[in-house]
Amino acid sequence: MQSKYEIIIYWSEDDKAYIAEVPELAGCMADGKSYIEALQNAEIIIEEWLETAKSLNREIPKPKGKLMYA
């Protein structure tokens, strides 16, 4: 899967890992030992987030593309 949601990836010194956040999907985030691993994990978690939202009949936000506050 290749998500159309914006993913923000940064290094966390506290966690000693890369953190990948998906701002458009509340609480959707992943981590990884490398930038690529964090991105791959984010793709998985986005898919799981969407599947859970569908199963609970919750509204799924449409991807907005580039956000202005990053």
HTML snippet that shows the backbone in 3Dmol.js (N, CA, C, O; Angstrom):
<script src="https://3Dmol.org/build/3Dmol-min.js"></script>
<div id="view" style="width:600px;height:400px;position:relative"></div>
<script>
const pdb = `
ATOM      1  N   MET A   1       0.846  -1.192   0.000  1.00  0.00           N
ATOM      2  CA  MET A   1       0.000   0.000   0.000  1.00  0.00           C
ATOM      3  C   MET A   1       0.881   1.241   0.000  1.00  0.00           C
ATOM      4  O   MET A   1       1.905   1.298   0.680  1.00  0.00           O
ATOM      5  N   GLN A   2       0.464   2.222  -0.767  1.00  0.00           N
ATOM      6  CA  GLN A   2       1.158   3.503  -0.727  1.00  0.00           C
ATOM      7  C   GLN A   2       0.131   4.562  -0.341  1.00  0.00           C
ATOM      8  O   GLN A   2      -0.762   4.898  -1.118  1.00  0.00           O
ATOM      9  N   SER A   3       0.275   5.067   0.851  1.00  0.00           N
ATOM     10  CA  SER A   3      -0.688   5.988   1.429  1.00  0.00           C
ATOM     11  C   SER A   3      -0.633   7.354   0.763  1.00  0.00           C
ATOM     12  O   SER A   3       0.405   7.784   0.260  1.00  0.00           O
ATOM     13  N   LYS A   4      -1.772   8.018   0.773  1.00  0.00           N
ATOM     14  CA  LYS A   4      -1.833   9.393   0.288  1.00  0.00           C
ATOM     15  C   LYS A   4      -1.884  10.373   1.451  1.00  0.00           C
ATOM     16  O   LYS A   4      -2.009  11.581   1.251  1.00  0.00           O
ATOM     17  N   TYR A   5      -1.788   9.851   2.656  1.00  0.00           N
ATOM     18  CA  TYR A   5      -1.757  10.704   3.837  1.00  0.00           C
ATOM     19  C   TYR A   5      -0.335  11.184   4.091  1.00  0.00           C
ATOM     20  O   TYR A   5       0.631  10.458   3.854  1.00  0.00           O
ATOM     21  N   GLU A   6      -0.221  12.409   4.574  1.00  0.00           N
ATOM     22  CA  GLU A   6       1.093  12.959   4.898  1.00  0.00           C
ATOM     23  C   GLU A   6       1.670  12.215   6.099  1.00  0.00           C
ATOM     24  O   GLU A   6       0.972  11.947   7.077  1.00  0.00           O
ATOM     25  N   ILE A   7       2.955  11.888   6.004  1.00  0.00           N
ATOM     26  CA  ILE A   7       3.683  11.228   7.086  1.00  0.00           C
ATOM     27  C   ILE A   7       4.856  12.117   7.455  1.00  0.00           C
ATOM     28  O   ILE A   7       5.662  12.481   6.598  1.00  0.00           O
ATOM     29  N   ILE A   8       4.951  12.462   8.722  1.00  0.00           N
ATOM     30  CA  ILE A   8       6.072  13.277   9.210  1.00  0.00           C
ATOM     31  C   ILE A   8       6.999  12.348   9.990  1.00  0.00           C
ATOM     32  O   ILE A   8       6.578  11.682  10.935  1.00  0.00           O
ATOM     33  N   ILE A   9       8.262  12.316   9.581  1.00  0.00           N
ATOM     34  CA  ILE A   9       9.237  11.421  10.222  1.00  0.00           C
ATOM     35  C   ILE A   9      10.346  12.258  10.842  1.00  0.00           C
ATOM     36  O   ILE A   9      10.887  13.168  10.214  1.00  0.00           O
ATOM     37  N   TYR A  10      10.671  11.929  12.089  1.00  0.00           N
ATOM     38  CA  TYR A  10      11.745  12.646  12.784  1.00  0.00           C
ATOM     39  C   TYR A  10      12.442  11.698  13.758  1.00  0.00           C
ATOM     40  O   TYR A  10      11.891  10.665  14.140  1.00  0.00           O
ATOM     41  N   TRP A  11      13.643  12.061  14.148  1.00  0.00           N
ATOM     42  CA  TRP A  11      14.421  11.289  15.112  1.00  0.00           C
ATOM     43  C   TRP A  11      14.025  11.700  16.520  1.00  0.00           C
ATOM     44  O   TRP A  11      13.938  12.889  16.826  1.00  0.00           O
ATOM     45  N   SER A  12      13.782  10.706  17.385  1.00  0.00           N
ATOM     46  CA  SER A  12      13.498  10.963  18.793  1.00  0.00           C
ATOM     47  C   SER A  12      14.676  10.485  19.625  1.00  0.00           C
ATOM     48  O   SER A  12      14.941   9.287  19.717  1.00  0.00           O
ATOM     49  N   GLU A  13      15.370  11.422  20.222  1.00  0.00           N
ATOM     50  CA  GLU A  13      16.510  11.073  21.074  1.00  0.00           C
ATOM     51  C   GLU A  13      16.033  10.284  22.295  1.00  0.00           C
ATOM     52  O   GLU A  13      16.711   9.356  22.736  1.00  0.00           O
ATOM     53  N   ASP A  14      14.871  10.647  22.843  1.00  0.00           N
ATOM     54  CA  ASP A  14      14.323   9.937  24.007  1.00  0.00           C
ATOM     55  C   ASP A  14      14.062   8.465  23.704  1.00  0.00           C
ATOM     56  O   ASP A  14      14.360   7.591  24.517  1.00  0.00           O
ATOM     57  N   ASP A  15      13.502   8.203  22.525  1.00  0.00           N
ATOM     58  CA  ASP A  15      13.154   6.831  22.144  1.00  0.00           C
ATOM     59  C   ASP A  15      14.282   6.104  21.417  1.00  0.00           C
ATOM     60  O   ASP A  15      14.243   4.886  21.246  1.00  0.00           O
ATOM     61  N   LYS A  16      15.288   6.870  20.993  1.00  0.00           N
ATOM     62  CA  LYS A  16      16.387   6.299  20.191  1.00  0.00           C
ATOM     63  C   LYS A  16      15.826   5.586  18.961  1.00  0.00           C
ATOM     64  O   LYS A  16      16.236   4.480  18.612  1.00  0.00           O
ATOM     65  N   ALA A  17      14.865   6.269  18.313  1.00  0.00           N
ATOM     66  CA  ALA A  17      14.205   5.699  17.141  1.00  0.00           C
ATOM     67  C   ALA A  17      13.646   6.828  16.281  1.00  0.00           C
ATOM     68  O   ALA A  17      13.474   7.959  16.737  1.00  0.00           O
ATOM     69  N   TYR A  18      13.366   6.486  15.022  1.00  0.00           N
ATOM     70  CA  TYR A  18      12.654   7.408  14.150  1.00  0.00           C
ATOM     71  C   TYR A  18      11.166   7.255  14.444  1.00  0.00           C
ATOM     72  O   TYR A  18      10.668   6.140  14.603  1.00  0.00           O
ATOM     73  N   ILE A  19      10.464   8.379  14.514  1.00  0.00           N
ATOM     74  CA  ILE A  19       9.027   8.393  14.769  1.00  0.00           C
ATOM     75  C   ILE A  19       8.335   8.869  13.495  1.00  0.00           C
ATOM     76  O   ILE A  19       8.749   9.856  12.886  1.00  0.00           O
ATOM     77  N   ALA A  20       7.286   8.165  13.102  1.00  0.00           N
ATOM     78  CA  ALA A  20       6.490   8.541  11.932  1.00  0.00           C
ATOM     79  C   ALA A  20       5.078   8.857  12.407  1.00  0.00           C
ATOM     80  O   ALA A  20       4.380   7.988  12.930  1.00  0.00           O
ATOM     81  N   GLU A  21       4.665  10.103  12.222  1.00  0.00           N
ATOM     82  CA  GLU A  21       3.330  10.537  12.626  1.00  0.00           C
ATOM     83  C   GLU A  21       2.477  10.810  11.397  1.00  0.00           C
ATOM     84  O   GLU A  21       2.970  11.292  10.377  1.00  0.00           O
ATOM     85  N   VAL A  22       1.186  10.494  11.510  1.00  0.00           N
ATOM     86  CA  VAL A  22       0.226  10.748  10.438  1.00  0.00           C
ATOM     87  C   VAL A  22      -0.806  11.727  11.008  1.00  0.00           C
ATOM     88  O   VAL A  22      -1.803  11.303  11.593  1.00  0.00           O
ATOM     89  N   PRO A  23      -0.571  13.026  10.841  1.00  0.00           N
ATOM     90  CA  PRO A  23      -1.386  14.036  11.510  1.00  0.00           C
ATOM     91  C   PRO A  23      -2.882  13.981  11.177  1.00  0.00           C
ATOM     92  O   PRO A  23      -3.710  14.354  12.008  1.00  0.00           O
ATOM     93  N   GLU A  24      -3.229  13.528   9.992  1.00  0.00           N
ATOM     94  CA  GLU A  24      -4.635  13.521   9.583  1.00  0.00           C
ATOM     95  C   GLU A  24      -5.440  12.378  10.209  1.00  0.00           C
ATOM     96  O   GLU A  24      -6.671  12.396  10.179  1.00  0.00           O
ATOM     97  N   LEU A  25      -4.746  11.382  10.777  1.00  0.00           N
ATOM     98  CA  LEU A  25      -5.409  10.232  11.389  1.00  0.00           C
ATOM     99  C   LEU A  25      -5.069  10.235  12.878  1.00  0.00           C
ATOM    100  O   LEU A  25      -3.952   9.885  13.260  1.00  0.00           O
ATOM    101  N   ALA A  26      -6.000  10.617  13.697  1.00  0.00           N
ATOM    102  CA  ALA A  26      -5.772  10.791  15.130  1.00  0.00           C
ATOM    103  C   ALA A  26      -5.109   9.578  15.781  1.00  0.00           C
ATOM    104  O   ALA A  26      -5.608   8.456  15.695  1.00  0.00           O
ATOM    105  N   GLY A  27      -3.974   9.831  16.434  1.00  0.00           N
ATOM    106  CA  GLY A  27      -3.273   8.783  17.159  1.00  0.00           C
ATOM    107  C   GLY A  27      -2.493   7.821  16.295  1.00  0.00           C
ATOM    108  O   GLY A  27      -1.945   6.843  16.802  1.00  0.00           O
ATOM    109  N   CYS A  28      -2.430   8.074  15.002  1.00  0.00           N
ATOM    110  CA  CYS A  28      -1.755   7.164  14.078  1.00  0.00           C
ATOM    111  C   CYS A  28      -0.271   7.515  14.002  1.00  0.00           C
ATOM    112  O   CYS A  28       0.114   8.548  13.453  1.00  0.00           O
ATOM    113  N   MET A  29       0.552   6.630  14.567  1.00  0.00           N
ATOM    114  CA  MET A  29       1.996   6.846  14.528  1.00  0.00           C
ATOM    115  C   MET A  29       2.712   5.511  14.641  1.00  0.00           C
ATOM    116  O   MET A  29       2.149   4.524  15.115  1.00  0.00           O
ATOM    117  N   ALA A  30       3.965   5.497  14.196  1.00  0.00           N
ATOM    118  CA  ALA A  30       4.783   4.287  14.235  1.00  0.00           C
ATOM    119  C   ALA A  30       6.218   4.704  14.507  1.00  0.00           C
ATOM    120  O   ALA A  30       6.540   5.891  14.537  1.00  0.00           O
ATOM    121  N   ASP A  31       7.073   3.710  14.705  1.00  0.00           N
ATOM    122  CA  ASP A  31       8.491   4.015  14.890  1.00  0.00           C
ATOM    123  C   ASP A  31       9.325   2.976  14.164  1.00  0.00           C
ATOM    124  O   ASP A  31       8.803   2.004  13.619  1.00  0.00           O
ATOM    125  N   GLY A  32      10.638   3.202  14.167  1.00  0.00           N
ATOM    126  CA  GLY A  32      11.552   2.258  13.535  1.00  0.00           C
ATOM    127  C   GLY A  32      12.980   2.613  13.856  1.00  0.00           C
ATOM    128  O   GLY A  32      13.287   3.750  14.216  1.00  0.00           O
ATOM    129  N   LYS A  33      13.857   1.627  13.721  1.00  0.00           N
ATOM    130  CA  LYS A  33      15.289   1.849  13.984  1.00  0.00           C
ATOM    131  C   LYS A  33      15.940   2.677  12.885  1.00  0.00           C
ATOM    132  O   LYS A  33      16.975   3.306  13.105  1.00  0.00           O
ATOM    133  N   SER A  34      15.328   2.676  11.689  1.00  0.00           N
ATOM    134  CA  SER A  34      15.824   3.488  10.582  1.00  0.00           C
ATOM    135  C   SER A  34      14.666   4.304  10.015  1.00  0.00           C
ATOM    136  O   SER A  34      13.499   4.043  10.309  1.00  0.00           O
ATOM    137  N   TYR A  35      15.007   5.285   9.206  1.00  0.00           N
ATOM    138  CA  TYR A  35      14.004   6.125   8.550  1.00  0.00           C
ATOM    139  C   TYR A  35      13.075   5.257   7.711  1.00  0.00           C
ATOM    140  O   TYR A  35      11.853   5.393   7.776  1.00  0.00           O
ATOM    141  N   ILE A  36      13.665   4.365   6.924  1.00  0.00           N
ATOM    142  CA  ILE A  36      12.882   3.480   6.046  1.00  0.00           C
ATOM    143  C   ILE A  36      11.978   2.564   6.859  1.00  0.00           C
ATOM    144  O   ILE A  36      10.818   2.365   6.500  1.00  0.00           O
ATOM    145  N   GLU A  37      12.491   2.005   7.944  1.00  0.00           N
ATOM    146  CA  GLU A  37      11.679   1.125   8.784  1.00  0.00           C
ATOM    147  C   GLU A  37      10.493   1.887   9.384  1.00  0.00           C
ATOM    148  O   GLU A  37       9.386   1.351   9.448  1.00  0.00           O
ATOM    149  N   ALA A  38      10.711   3.115   9.819  1.00  0.00           N
ATOM    150  CA  ALA A  38       9.623   3.928  10.365  1.00  0.00           C
ATOM    151  C   ALA A  38       8.569   4.190   9.295  1.00  0.00           C
ATOM    152  O   ALA A  38       7.371   4.137   9.575  1.00  0.00           O
ATOM    153  N   LEU A  39       9.007   4.473   8.076  1.00  0.00           N
ATOM    154  CA  LEU A  39       8.080   4.708   6.968  1.00  0.00           C
ATOM    155  C   LEU A  39       7.277   3.445   6.652  1.00  0.00           C
ATOM    156  O   LEU A  39       6.060   3.506   6.479  1.00  0.00           O
ATOM    157  N   GLN A  40       7.953   2.318   6.579  1.00  0.00           N
ATOM    158  CA  GLN A  40       7.267   1.051   6.299  1.00  0.00           C
ATOM    159  C   GLN A  40       6.262   0.718   7.399  1.00  0.00           C
ATOM    160  O   GLN A  40       5.149   0.280   7.111  1.00  0.00           O
ATOM    161  N   ASN A  41       6.644   0.921   8.641  1.00  0.00           N
ATOM    162  CA  ASN A  41       5.741   0.667   9.761  1.00  0.00           C
ATOM    163  C   ASN A  41       4.547   1.624   9.734  1.00  0.00           C
ATOM    164  O   ASN A  41       3.433   1.241  10.089  1.00  0.00           O
ATOM    165  N   ALA A  42       4.782   2.864   9.312  1.00  0.00           N
ATOM    166  CA  ALA A  42       3.688   3.834   9.209  1.00  0.00           C
ATOM    167  C   ALA A  42       2.674   3.383   8.160  1.00  0.00           C
ATOM    168  O   ALA A  42       1.468   3.507   8.374  1.00  0.00           O
ATOM    169  N   GLU A  43       3.146   2.864   7.038  1.00  0.00           N
ATOM    170  CA  GLU A  43       2.238   2.375   5.996  1.00  0.00           C
ATOM    171  C   GLU A  43       1.353   1.254   6.539  1.00  0.00           C
ATOM    172  O   GLU A  43       0.158   1.204   6.247  1.00  0.00           O
ATOM    173  N   ILE A  44       1.939   0.365   7.321  1.00  0.00           N
ATOM    174  CA  ILE A  44       1.174  -0.745   7.921  1.00  0.00           C
ATOM    175  C   ILE A  44       0.139  -0.207   8.894  1.00  0.00           C
ATOM    176  O   ILE A  44      -1.017  -0.631   8.877  1.00  0.00           O
ATOM    177  N   ILE A  45       0.551   0.722   9.736  1.00  0.00           N
ATOM    178  CA  ILE A  45      -0.347   1.238  10.768  1.00  0.00           C
ATOM    179  C   ILE A  45      -1.461   2.084  10.161  1.00  0.00           C
ATOM    180  O   ILE A  45      -2.567   2.121  10.701  1.00  0.00           O
ATOM    181  N   ILE A  46      -1.190   2.761   9.054  1.00  0.00           N
ATOM    182  CA  ILE A  46      -2.242   3.506   8.356  1.00  0.00           C
ATOM    183  C   ILE A  46      -3.313   2.538   7.860  1.00  0.00           C
ATOM    184  O   ILE A  46      -4.507   2.778   8.037  1.00  0.00           O
ATOM    185  N   GLU A  47      -2.881   1.461   7.249  1.00  0.00           N
ATOM    186  CA  GLU A  47      -3.824   0.456   6.747  1.00  0.00           C
ATOM    187  C   GLU A  47      -4.668  -0.106   7.899  1.00  0.00           C
ATOM    188  O   GLU A  47      -5.883  -0.258   7.768  1.00  0.00           O
ATOM    189  N   GLU A  48      -4.021  -0.410   9.017  1.00  0.00           N
ATOM    190  CA  GLU A  48      -4.743  -0.940  10.179  1.00  0.00           C
ATOM    191  C   GLU A  48      -5.694   0.106  10.761  1.00  0.00           C
ATOM    192  O   GLU A  48      -6.805  -0.232  11.170  1.00  0.00           O
ATOM    193  N   TRP A  49      -5.271   1.366  10.801  1.00  0.00           N
ATOM    194  CA  TRP A  49      -6.113   2.449  11.299  1.00  0.00           C
ATOM    195  C   TRP A  49      -7.375   2.540  10.450  1.00  0.00           C
ATOM    196  O   TRP A  49      -8.481   2.635  10.983  1.00  0.00           O
ATOM    197  N   LEU A  50      -7.212   2.510   9.118  1.00  0.00           N
ATOM    198  CA  LEU A  50      -8.349   2.616   8.206  1.00  0.00           C
ATOM    199  C   LEU A  50      -9.284   1.410   8.340  1.00  0.00           C
ATOM    200  O   LEU A  50     -10.505   1.571   8.337  1.00  0.00           O
ATOM    201  N   GLU A  51      -8.723   0.215   8.457  1.00  0.00           N
ATOM    202  CA  GLU A  51      -9.543  -0.994   8.629  1.00  0.00           C
ATOM    203  C   GLU A  51     -10.361  -0.922   9.919  1.00  0.00           C
ATOM    204  O   GLU A  51     -11.536  -1.286   9.932  1.00  0.00           O
ATOM    205  N   THR A  52      -9.743  -0.455  10.992  1.00  0.00           N
ATOM    206  CA  THR A  52     -10.442  -0.329  12.273  1.00  0.00           C
ATOM    207  C   THR A  52     -11.555   0.708  12.175  1.00  0.00           C
ATOM    208  O   THR A  52     -12.666   0.474  12.652  1.00  0.00           O
ATOM    209  N   ALA A  53     -11.265   1.848  11.561  1.00  0.00           N
ATOM    210  CA  ALA A  53     -12.278   2.894  11.408  1.00  0.00           C
ATOM    211  C   ALA A  53     -13.474   2.366  10.606  1.00  0.00           C
ATOM    212  O   ALA A  53     -14.624   2.626  10.958  1.00  0.00           O
ATOM    213  N   LYS A  54     -13.198   1.630   9.535  1.00  0.00           N
ATOM    214  CA  LYS A  54     -14.279   1.058   8.727  1.00  0.00           C
ATOM    215  C   LYS A  54     -15.116   0.085   9.548  1.00  0.00           C
ATOM    216  O   LYS A  54     -16.345   0.121   9.488  1.00  0.00           O
ATOM    217  N   SER A  55     -14.458  -0.786  10.317  1.00  0.00           N
ATOM    218  CA  SER A  55     -15.181  -1.796  11.092  1.00  0.00           C
ATOM    219  C   SER A  55     -16.041  -1.158  12.194  1.00  0.00           C
ATOM    220  O   SER A  55     -17.037  -1.742  12.622  1.00  0.00           O
ATOM    221  N   LEU A  56     -15.654   0.031  12.646  1.00  0.00           N
ATOM    222  CA  LEU A  56     -16.412   0.743  13.679  1.00  0.00           C
ATOM    223  C   LEU A  56     -17.370   1.778  13.088  1.00  0.00           C
ATOM    224  O   LEU A  56     -18.007   2.536  13.819  1.00  0.00           O
ATOM    225  N   ASN A  57     -17.463   1.797  11.760  1.00  0.00           N
ATOM    226  CA  ASN A  57     -18.311   2.762  11.049  1.00  0.00           C
ATOM    227  C   ASN A  57     -17.977   4.211  11.398  1.00  0.00           C
ATOM    228  O   ASN A  57     -18.862   5.057  11.521  1.00  0.00           O
ATOM    229  N   ARG A  58     -16.694   4.473  11.552  1.00  0.00           N
ATOM    230  CA  ARG A  58     -16.247   5.841  11.836  1.00  0.00           C
ATOM    231  C   ARG A  58     -15.882   6.549  10.534  1.00  0.00           C
ATOM    232  O   ARG A  58     -15.515   5.920   9.541  1.00  0.00           O
ATOM    233  N   GLU A  59     -15.991   7.844  10.570  1.00  0.00           N
ATOM    234  CA  GLU A  59     -15.650   8.644   9.396  1.00  0.00           C
ATOM    235  C   GLU A  59     -14.148   8.561   9.131  1.00  0.00           C
ATOM    236  O   GLU A  59     -13.336   8.629  10.053  1.00  0.00           O
ATOM    237  N   ILE A  60     -13.798   8.413   7.858  1.00  0.00           N
ATOM    238  CA  ILE A  60     -12.388   8.355   7.467  1.00  0.00           C
ATOM    239  C   ILE A  60     -12.059   9.664   6.744  1.00  0.00           C
ATOM    240  O   ILE A  60     -12.657   9.974   5.714  1.00  0.00           O
ATOM    241  N   PRO A  61     -11.114  10.425   7.282  1.00  0.00           N
ATOM    242  CA  PRO A  61     -10.755  11.692   6.643  1.00  0.00           C
ATOM    243  C   PRO A  61     -10.145  11.464   5.255  1.00  0.00           C
ATOM    244  O   PRO A  61      -9.402  10.508   5.033  1.00  0.00           O
ATOM    245  N   LYS A  62     -10.478  12.360   4.341  1.00  0.00           N
ATOM    246  CA  LYS A  62      -9.859  12.308   3.013  1.00  0.00           C
ATOM    247  C   LYS A  62      -8.454  12.895   3.124  1.00  0.00           C
ATOM    248  O   LYS A  62      -8.245  13.870   3.846  1.00  0.00           O
ATOM    249  N   PRO A  63      -7.482  12.302   2.408  1.00  0.00           N
ATOM    250  CA  PRO A  63      -6.125  12.864   2.447  1.00  0.00           C
ATOM    251  C   PRO A  63      -6.123  14.292   1.908  1.00  0.00           C
ATOM    252  O   PRO A  63      -6.716  14.574   0.867  1.00  0.00           O
ATOM    253  N   LYS A  64      -5.457  15.177   2.621  1.00  0.00           N
ATOM    254  CA  LYS A  64      -5.403  16.584   2.215  1.00  0.00           C
ATOM    255  C   LYS A  64      -4.134  16.918   1.446  1.00  0.00           C
ATOM    256  O   LYS A  64      -4.034  17.984   0.839  1.00  0.00           O
ATOM    257  N   GLY A  65      -3.167  16.011   1.470  1.00  0.00           N
ATOM    258  CA  GLY A  65      -1.906  16.334   0.825  1.00  0.00           C
ATOM    259  C   GLY A  65      -1.022  17.129   1.757  1.00  0.00           C
ATOM    260  O   GLY A  65      -1.069  16.946   2.973  1.00  0.00           O
ATOM    261  N   LYS A  66      -0.228  17.995   1.204  1.00  0.00           N
ATOM    262  CA  LYS A  66       0.735  18.763   1.988  1.00  0.00           C
ATOM    263  C   LYS A  66       0.033  19.640   3.018  1.00  0.00           C
ATOM    264  O   LYS A  66      -0.837  20.442   2.679  1.00  0.00           O
ATOM    265  N   LEU A  67       0.420  19.477   4.276  1.00  0.00           N
ATOM    266  CA  LEU A  67      -0.119  20.325   5.332  1.00  0.00           C
ATOM    267  C   LEU A  67       0.772  21.553   5.476  1.00  0.00           C
ATOM    268  O   LEU A  67       1.952  21.511   5.127  1.00  0.00           O
ATOM    269  N   MET A  68       0.226  22.620   5.977  1.00  0.00           N
ATOM    270  CA  MET A  68       0.945  23.892   5.993  1.00  0.00           C
ATOM    271  C   MET A  68       1.749  24.144   7.254  1.00  0.00           C
ATOM    272  O   MET A  68       2.525  25.099   7.285  1.00  0.00           O
ATOM    273  N   TYR A  69       1.602  23.331   8.303  1.00  0.00           N
ATOM    274  CA  TYR A  69       2.265  23.643   9.560  1.00  0.00           C
ATOM    275  C   TYR A  69       3.544  22.863   9.812  1.00  0.00           C
ATOM    276  O   TYR A  69       4.217  23.108  10.812  1.00  0.00           O
ATOM    277  N   ALA A  70       3.891  21.955   8.956  1.00  0.00           N
ATOM    278  CA  ALA A  70       5.047  21.077   9.189  1.00  0.00           C
ATOM    279  C   ALA A  70       6.354  21.813   9.236  1.00  0.00           C
ATOM    280  O   ALA A  70       7.403  21.197   9.425  1.00  0.00           O
TER     281      ALA A  70
END
`;
const viewer = $3Dmol.createViewer("view");
viewer.addModel(pdb, "pdb");
viewer.setStyle({}, {cartoon: {color: "spectrum"}});
viewer.zoomTo();
viewer.render();
</script>
